[in-house]
Amino acid sequence: MSGESRPSYRPALQTQQHSGVESPTRSPDTSSNDLLTILDHMATNATESCEMDAVTGQMTFVGRRAHATLFRTLTPYLPEKALPPTASLESVFGLTNRTISQPFVSLWNTTARVTVEDILRSLPSAEACLRYYQTYQQTCHPFFPVIPDIGVFESKLCLVLDRLVVEADRPSSSPMQLAAHLPRPELVGYALLFAVLAAGCQGCLVVEGDHQLALYSRVFVACSFECLSLANMYVNPSSESIQAILILASVNCNDGNPGVTMSMLGIAAQQAQGLGMHTSLFGEPS
């Protein structure tokens, strides 16, 4: 951005010292007007985007109200060299699949505005989804059959993939339903779908030896956990949310993250007990 003229609004971003006497050389309304100009600029120009991670080559959806987006919108008003030219705002704000805070990092960062389109854009192609699912079905499910009826899940997966193909042809400006307004079972269904894709992707890593798939798998884990959060899983658990959590626990265990794994197993056990699915192995004390 060197060589471009920048608006001179720096005083509006600095802390003003008030002594009780207004400066004779500055109008009392100038600072507030500058601030309103900046806020108006941010409200008008802050837009959601899909950012390419220069290291992994993966696309990350960054919401309109995400901190990285707001900071990027502010850059014309910041001093020169406030941010190194090679710095990735997504990485700085922890919005990539390389952050150690997964699976609890939000890839959207503003759950109230997540739409169905955002969720579908987080999915790879339908062909890749099928490949990951087939790997899950063949290598993961037989040894850890968390989903009792894999056939029913497969039929739901096909419906989502059909919808993915349809949404890919929609104009980006088309209005979409907010994910927060979706029925809770549908959100939990997305969570289970992402969990299965994470496990299948991890299985492909073992078979194919492509270590890039480990990063893909972490994106699916983060998306699954985001959908579980939107579905308010802590207050409204279900058998599908427990299935998703158990699969995510297995994926994180294989990814060398035992702390998260134990936390998820504890959540699954607590929710199962709350639904009457988990009973003590021993009789009640007399």
N, C-alpha and C positions, 0 to 999 in steps of 0.2 A: 504494500500500500504506500510505499515511499514514492514521493513525487506528486502525490495527490494532495490537494488542499483540504484541510480538515476544518470543520466548524470550530470556532473558538468559544467553547462553553465550559472551559475548565473551572472557572470560579464556582459554577453551580455544583460541581462534584467535590468541592473542598468544604471543610467544616468552617462555618462562619463564626467569628468571635464577636459577641454582642456586649457592649459596655453600657448599654442604656442610652447611648447617643448615636443617632444615625450618621453615617458618613456623609459629609456635604458633597462629595464628588460622585456619589452613587445613589440612584433612585431607590427608595425602599422596595419597589416592586420589581426591580431588575432581576435579582437573584431568583425570586419565585417564578418570574416569567421564563427565565432560562431553564429552570427545572421542569416547568410545564412543557416547554418545547422538547426537552429530552424524553419525558414520559410519553408525550404524543408520538414522537419518533419511534419509540419502542413499541407502543401499542399498534402502530400502523405497519411497521416493518418486520416485527418478529414473526417468523413463519416456521412451521414444522419442516423438517428436512430428513433425508436419508443420507447419512455421512459414511464415506468409505474410510475404513481403518487402514492407514498406510502400512501397518505392520502385518496385519492378518489378511487384508484384502476383503474383509467382511463388511457388509452394510449394517449400520445401526440406525434405527429410527429415533430421532430426537424431537421431542414434542415442542410445541410452540411456547409453552411456559417453562420449559426446562432451563436450569441455570446456565447451561452452555449456550443456549439460544439467546437468552437475555444478555449475556456477556458479549456474545458476538455482535449483537445489535448495538451495543454500547461502544464498540471499538472506535467508530469515527470521532467520538468525543473524548477519548482517552489520550494521554500524552504519547509522543512518539516512543516506540520500543517498549511500551507497557507490557507487551507479550512477545516473547521470541517468535520470529516468523515461522519457525519450524514446529512450534508447539501445537498439539492437537487439543482443542477445547474439550472434545469428548473424553480424551484420556485424562485431562486435568480434573474434570468433574466426575470421573469414575463412571462414564457411560459407554464403556467398551466391554467386550467379552474377555479382556485381559485383566480386569480388576479382581483383586483377591476377595472382595466382599460378596461375590456371587455365592449362593443363588439369591441373596436378599437385595441385590441392587435392582432398581427399577429401570428397565430399558426405555420406559416412557416418561417416568419422573413426574407425572401428573395424572393420577388414576381417574380423576373426575372427568377427564377429557378423552380418555382412550376410547376408540371406536372399534367396531368389528373389522373395519378395513385395516386399522393398525395391527390387529392380531393376525389377520390373514397375510399382511405384508411381512410379518415376522417369520412366516413359513417359507421354506425353500420351494422349488418347483414340485409339481405333483409327482413327477418321476422320482425325485430324490426322496420325497416322503414315503413313497411305496418301497423304495429300496431299504430305507431305514426300518420301516415296519416289518418287512419280510425278514430282515436280520434279527429283529426283536422276536418275531414269531418262531424262528428256527433255532436261535441260540440262547435267548434269554428266558422266554416264557416257559419252556419245558423244565428248566431248573429252578425257576422262581415264579410259579403260576399265580401271580397276584390277581390278575383279571379272571374271574371265574368263567365267563363266556366270551372267549376270544372272537367267536363268530359275530356276535352282536357288536362288539367293538369295531370289527373290520367293516361292517356295514355302515356304521356311523362315520368311520374314517373316509369311506368312499364318498359319502354325502358332503363332507367338509372339502375334500379334494375337488369335487365337482363345483362347489361354491367358489373355491380358490381360482379355478379356471375362469369362471364367469366374472369374478371381481377383477381379474387381471385385465379384462377388456373394458371395464367401466372407466369413464373419465375421472381423473383425480379430484375434480371439483364436485363430484356427485355427493349428495348428502348421505351420511351414514349414521346408523343408530349408535348411540354411545354404549360402550361395553358395560358401563356401570348400570345401565337400564336393562341389560339382558336378563332373562330368567336365570336364577342361580344354577339350576342343573346344566344349562348350556355353557355357562362359564366354567363349571367344574369339568364338563366334557372337554373343553379346550385344554384345561390344565392336565387332564389325563392324556390327551393326545400329545401334548408337548413332552410329557414325561416319557411316554413310549418312544417318541422320536429321539429323545436324549439317550435312552438306553440302547436303541437300535443303532444310533450313530456311534455310540461308544463301542458297540459290538463290531461295527464296520472297521473301526480303528484297529481292533485286534486282528481281524481277518486280513485287512488290506495294508496295514502298517502305515497309513497316512496320518501323521500326528497332527495335521491341520484339523482333523475331525474332532480332536479333543476340544478345540475352541468352539466349533459348531455345537458340540454337545452342551457346553456351558451356556450358550445362548438359549437353547431349548429349556434348560433347567431354570434359568432366570424367567423366561416367559411363562413357564408352568407355575412357578411360585407367584408371579404377578397375577395370573388368573385366579389362583387360589385366594389371594388377598382380596381381589375384587369380589369374589364370591363369599367373602366374610367367613372363611372356613373355621375360624376359632369359635364363632358363635353358632354357626349352622353347619356342623360336620355332616358328612354323608359317606356311604360306602365307597363312592367313586373318589371323593377327596382323600380318603384313607388309602385307596389303591394308588393314587398319584403320589402321595407322600412316601409310601413304601418304595415305589420305584425310584423316586428322587433320592431317597436315602441310599439305595443300592448304587445309583450312579455316582453320588458324591463319595461313597466309600471307595469305589473303584478309582475315583479321581484323586484319592489321597487326602480326603477332607473328613477325618473321623469325627471332629467336633460337631460339624453340621449334621453328620449322619446320626450321631447319638441324639441330638436335639430333635431331629425329625422322627426317629423311632419313638421317642418319648411323647411327641405330639400325637403320633398315630395310635399309640397305646391308650393315651388319655381319651382321644375321640372315640375309639372303639369301645372303651369302657362306658363312656357317656351314652352310646347307642345300644348298650346291652350286648355287644358282640365279644366283649373281653371279660372273662370270669377268672377268678382265682383258681389255681391248681389245687389249693388246699381248702379244707372245710373251714367254716367260720369257727373261731375259738368259742369254746363252751363257757 
